[in-house]
Amino acid sequence: MHHKGRLVACFLLALTCFFVVRNHKSFQLQRDSSSTVPSKKPNIVFILADDLGWGDVGYLNPLVITPTIDKLAREGVILNQSYVAQSCSPSRAAIMSGYYPYRLGFQEDGVTVDMPTGVPLHLMLLPRKLQQLGYSTYMVGKWHLGFCKKEYTPNGRGFDHFYGYYGAGQDHYTHVGKCRGLDLHHDFEPDRTQNGTYSTYLFSGKAVEFIKAHDKSKPFFLYLAFQNVHSPLQVPEKYTDMYPSVANENRRIKLGMITAMDDGIAKLVNALRRHGFWDNTLIVFSTDNGAPQNERFEGNNWPLRGTKKSLFEGGTRAVGFIHGSMLEKTGYVNNQLIHAVDWHPTLSTVAGAKTLDPDMDGLNVWNTLRKNVTSPRKEFVYNIIERIPIAGIRVHNYKLIVGNSQFSACRVPPPETEMKFESDCASLIRNGVYLYDLKNDPTESFNLAEKMPQRVKEMNTRIEEYKKKLVPTLDRGISEEQLSDPQNFGGVWMPGWC
């Protein structure tokens, strides 16, 4: 009874928080970081969690042990209306390019290991832009934006140095992807020395190495894309032992993975302080999409409706924050609209850019983040997926979803509780029309489509306008899986086959 009481109390506090919120090789770099005059431009660290749900951080759910994330969020600015795409590659493409995924052919799920493509090469991705502005650029972790040739890889798109993996997922210890080949790289060289090292330890450690070796006379951009908390559910036992009151084993592992990631972020923060970068570093934290929610994955998006891969809020509304001394107002919850496409122009502006790609979907929201002034963003596209078909748009406080749904529309109870109720899993019917007032109904419980046909018409007209720039979803080729097979490259997933 004691454990049950604690869980119920945690859940109630989490719900309260929601509504409160609502209102191998070491890298050998050339210079010693302690021997040069510090750069005046701010360093930028972008931390991207994988599959982290709305209820998977401590500042929204007190059961979750994330002291570093919580402290940074509360000291900085909590982003309460920050949006991403519904799954991995679409969100990462939006962040890196500043373009909506449907304009890149990235609107559906992830880039598979047999797809002979990537983000269109004519676009200047964020790291290349920052390179041009004088930044050293580093990436650690998950890429998932194509690797069939070197031009599509992180090094080919503007990162001076890369340590991580190209694909969607892999074993956290062996670093083998899709059961067939190693996917761990130091720039273009495979790293075969880390079998048995937990990915979060590995990636946070490599990020610290970059920081330690960095030349202080130049600003740096570090993109740390953790593998956690993506499947498979794996974590050192000491982390699951931190959740003895959680009976659900898979949820206990998932919670341990979250806390392990928080420890990795703590190591990064300590390195920034120790090497003199902390006072001039802007940190952005976000998830790439909401959590998958079933007995295999046990994420928590409560009380939002929907999961990863759905256009409902549980799949697309991102936990996140921003932290740094350059913010003029801190210690509050920012309720202004921000979308993943906005990070490219915003961070480019922070880095000193005077001109931006005029065709980009992203908007510069730096003043919104820095001063809490009204966001220039009044609407955004959740996504447009022509092959399902389904589309979603938000205009001010109203949200419209039209079409068919392949994924859950449930509001799933938190897996760490024993809540029982009818899950409200009325998935979108064929040619469904769903309209929500997110200001008054953030959990998408009341469909207003029949009551407000004129608003539906107006918002659907906007969707049709956006569709004019749609690029057809990228298809995998006929025989590329044989071409990309790791056995062709010494047992490693490598570029060089398209």
N, C-alpha and C positions, 0 to 999 in steps of 0.2 A: 504493500500500500504506500509505503514511503516513496518508492521509485515512481509509482503511478502518479502520486501527488506532485512530485517534482516535475514530471513530464507535463502534466496538465498546466502547472504554473508557468513552465517555460513556454508552452504554446500560447497561453493567454498573453504573456508578456511580449512574445514575438508579434502577435496580432496587434497589440497596442503599439508596438514600435512601427508597424507598417502604416498605421493611420497617423501616427505622429510624423512619420516621414512624408506621408502624403501631404498634411497641412505642413690515356693517351697522351697527347702532346700538350704542353702548355703553350699558350699563344705567345710568340716572340715578337713583341712590338719594339719599336726602335728607341724610345726614349724613356727615361726615368721620370715618373709623374711628379717627383718632388723637386725637380731641378729647374722648372720653368715658371714664368709669370702666368698666373691663372687667366683663363679667358673671361671676358666680360659677358659674352652671350650665355644664356642659361643652358645647362645640360638638360637633356630631355630623356626620361626613362618611361617607356610605355610597357606596362605589365598586363599581359592578357592571360586570363584564366580560361580553361577549356571546360565547357559544360557546367559552369557554376550557376546554381539556381538562385532565385530571389531570396529564399529562406536558408541559404547556405553560407551566410556570414554572420558573425557575432553581433554586429550592430543592428541587425534585423531579427536575429534569432539567438537569444542568450544561451541556448544549449551548445552552440557552435563555438569552439575554442579558436579564436583568431585575434589574439591581442594586438599584433602588429597592424593588421588591416584595420581593426577598430580604432586604434590610436591615430593612424594616418588619416582615416576618414573623418574622425571627429575634430582633429586639428586643422584639417583642410576644408574641402567643400564636398559634401555628399551629393551625388548627381541622382536625383530622384525621377527625372524624366529623360533618361539617356537610353537610346534605342540602338539595337543592332539588327542584323538579319536573323533568320530562323535557324541557321546552321553554320557550320565551320567555315568552309571556303567562301560563301557569300559575304559573311561578315569581314573576314580577313581581306578580301578583295576590296570591299568598301573602305576600310580603314586605310589601306595602302594606296588606293587610287583616288579616292574622293568621288567616285562614281557609284551610282546605284548598281547592284549586281546584275539586274536585268538588262542594263546597257552594255554589259561585258560578256553576256552568255553564261554568267555564273549564278543564275537565279535558283537553280535547283540545289541538290545536296553538294557533297564535296567533290573535289577533283580526285578521281581514282588513279591508281598507279599505272593504268594502261591508257590514259588519255594523252594523246600527243599534242598538248596545248598548254596554255597558261594565260595569265592576264595579258591582254593585247600589248605587244611590245612597243607600240607607238606612244603609249602613255608613260608619263614620268611619275614613278611611284615616289612615295614620301621619302625614303632613304636617299634616292638620287637627288631629289630637290634639296635635302639638307646637306648632302655632299657639296652641291654647288654653292651653298651658303657658308661653306667653310667648316662643316662638321665632320668629325670622324664618326663612322656608323658601324654599329655592331648588332648582330642578331644572335640570340640563343633560343633554341627550342623548336617549336613546330612551325613549318612553313605552309604546306598544304595549298599552294597556289600554282602547282605545275613544275615539272623538272625534266621534261623529256630532252631538252637541250640546255646548255649552260646559260643561254640568254634568259631563260625563265627562272633560274634559281636565285636565291638571295644574293649571292655574289654578282650575278648578272643584272640584278635590278637595283643595285646601289649600296649594298652592304660591303664595307671594306673587309669585314671578317664575319664568318658564320660558323656557329657550332650547333648542330641539331639534326633534325630529320625532315625529310621532304614530304612524307605521306601523311595520312590521316591519323593513324594510331599504331601502336606497337606494344610489345611487352615492356613494362616499366624497368625490368632488370636485364633482359637479354638484348633489348633494342632491336629485335627482329620484327619486321612488319609483314603483315599478311601471311605469317607462318612460313615464309619462304626465303627471306633475305634480310641481311643487316641493313638498317636505315639509320646510320649515325655518321656524321661527317664533320670534319674540320676543314672548312672551306671546301675544296673539291676532293679531299682525301678521305677515304673511309677510316673510321677509328674503330679498330678491332680490340681495343684494350680495356673496354669498360663493361664487359659481360659480368653481371652481378652487382653493378652500381645502380642504386635506385635513381630514377630519372630526375626527380626533384633535387636530390643532392648534387647530381651531376650538373644540371643546368644552372642552379644557383651558384655552384662553385665556379663554373666557367664565366658567369657574369661578373663575379668578384675578380677573377683573373683579368678580365678586360679592364675593369676599373683601376686595379692596382697598377697596370702597365701603361695606362693612358697618359699621353702628353698633355699636361695641364694648360699649355699655351693655346690649345684648340678646344672648342666645345665638343661634346659627344652626344650622340643619339644611341640609346640602348633599347632595343626591342626584345623583351624577355617574354616569350610565349610559352608558358608552362605546359607540360603534358597533363598535369593534374587539372581537373579531376576526371578526365576522360577515362573510359574503360580501356583495359580491363581493371577491375577493382583489385588493386594491389597497394600495400603500404607496409612499412616495417611495423612489427607487432607493438612496439612501444606507443605508437599512435592510437591503435585500436584500444589499448589498455586505458587510454584517457577517457573512454566513454563506457564505463561499466554499467551504467543505468539503461543503456540502449539495448533492448532485447534483439532487435532485428540485426542479424549479422552483417548483411550487405550494407545496411545503413551505417553500422558502426565502422565498417571499412571506409565507406565514402567520407564520413566525418573525419576519420584519421587522415585521409588523403588531403582534405581541406586544411587541417592543422599542419600537416607536413609542408604544404605550400606556404602557409603563413610563416613557418620557421625559415623557409627559403627566402622569403621577402625580408625577414628580419636580418638575415646574413647580408643581403644586398644593402639594406639601410645602414648597417654597421660599417660596411666597407665604404660607403659614400661619406660617412662621418670620419672614419679613420684616415682616409686619403684626401680629405680637405675639399670634397665636392658638395657636401650636403647643403650648404647655405645658398648655393647657386644651381640647384637641381629641381626641375619640375617633374613630378611623378604623376602619371595617369594610370589608373587601374580600371579594368573593365573585364567582363566576361564576353565570350564570343557569341553566346546564345544562352537560352535558358537550359535548365536541366532536363535530361530524359527521366521519365518517372514510370518505373515499373519494378517488378521484383528483381530484375537483373541489375538495375542501375541505382535506384533509390535516391534520386535527387529530390530537392524540395523547392518548389516554386510557390508554395502556399503564401497568401491566399489567391494568387493569380490563377486565371484559367489557362489551360493549355501547357504544352511541353515543347522541348526542342523539336524543331522541324514544323511547328505549327505557327500560324500568323497571329495567334492569340497572344495576350500580354505575357503569359508564362514562357513563351518561346522567344520573345523579342525585347522585352523590357529588361534592361541590363543593370545589375548591381554595379556600382562604380563610384569613384571619387577622384579628385585631383588635389595635389598637395604641393606647396612650395612657397618660398618667401616672396616670390614675385606676385602672389595673389594679394589684392588690396583688401579683400574682405574674406574672412575665414571663420570656421566654427559654426557653420549653418548648413541647412538643407536647401539646395538649389532646385527649384521646381520649373525651370525653363526647359523648353524642348531642345534636345541635342540628338543628332543622329550620327552613326558611325562614319558617314561620308564627310562629316564636318571636321574630323581630326586632321585630315591632310591640310586643308587651308588654314586651320587654326594653328597647328603646330608650326607650319611654314611661316606664319606671321610672327609667332613667338621667336622664331629663329632669325627674323629680320627680312623676310621676303617682301618685296615692294610690288610684285606682280604675281597674279595667280591665273591658272587656267580658266578662262571665262566660260568654257563648256562644262566645267565640273559641276556636279550636283551639290557638293559640299559648300557650306557657308562658313565664314570666319566668325566664330562665336567667342573669341578671346575676351572681349569686354564683358560678355555674359558670364564667363567663368571667373574672370578677375574681379569684377565689380558687382556682380549680381544685377546687371541692368537687363532690360527686356531682350529676349533672344530675337535675332532677325529671322529665325526659323518659325514659321507659322504652320507648315504642313510638311509631310514627308510620305514617301511610298514605303510600306512595309515590304512589299515585293510584288512582282508580276510574273507568274509562272504560267506560260501559255499552254504547256502540254498537259496540265492537270484538268482544266485550267482553274486558277484562283488568283485573286488580286486583293490587296489591302492598301488603304490610304488613311492617313489622319489629317484632318483640317481643323486647326484650333483644338477644341476639346472633343470633337466627334471623330469616330472611327468607323469605317465601312469595310466589311469583308464581303466579296462576291465570288461565287463559283463553288467548286467542289473541294472537299477536304479529304486528304489521305491520312491525316494524323489526328491524334486525340484532341478533343475539345473539353476534356474533363477538368474539374478542379479537384486535384488529388490531395487527400489529407496528408499532413506531414508524416513521413514514414517513422519518425521517432515517437509518435504518439499512438494511442489506441482509439483514435476518433473513428466513429462509424456513422456514416450517413450516405444518403443517395448521392452518388458522385456527380450528378448533373452532366452526364456524358453525351448530351445530344450533339453529336458531330454534325458538321455542315451537311445538309442534304444536297442532292444534285441541284445545281443552279440556285443555291441558297443565297439569301441577302440578309446580312446582319449589320445593324447599326447600333453603336453604343455611345453614350455620353460618358467619357472616361473621367471627367471631373467629378461627377456625382455617382458614377458606377465603375470604379477602377477594376472590379473583378468580373466585368462583362456578364452580368447576371440578367440584364433586362434588354431584350432586343426591341429597338424603337422603329424598326423599318416600316412596319405597317402604319404607325402613328405619324411618321414624318416622311412621306413619300417625296416631297419636294427636295428635302435635304439629300435623300438617297440619290435622286436624279442629278443634283448638282455635283455631288461627290463622284458619282459614276462618270460624269462628263469629264472631270479632272483625270480620272484613271485612263479614260480613252485618249486624252491628250498625251499623257505620259507614255502610253503604249506606242506612240508614233516613233519613239526612239529605241524600242525594244530590239535587242539582238537575239536571234534564236539560241536556245539552250545548246551549249556545247555537247557534242556527241563523242563517245569514244569510237575509235576506228575499228576496223574489222579484225586485223591481226596484230594490233599494237601490243596486246598482252604478251604475245610471244616475243616481240621485239624488246619489251621492257623487262623480261624475265631476269631476275638476279643471276641466274646461272650463266647468262651471257656476260656478266661483269664480275666474275669471281665470287658470287654469292652475295652481292651488294646491290641495292637499288641505286642506280646511277643515271646521270644524264648521258646523252649521246646516242639516242635511238630514234630521233625524229628530225 
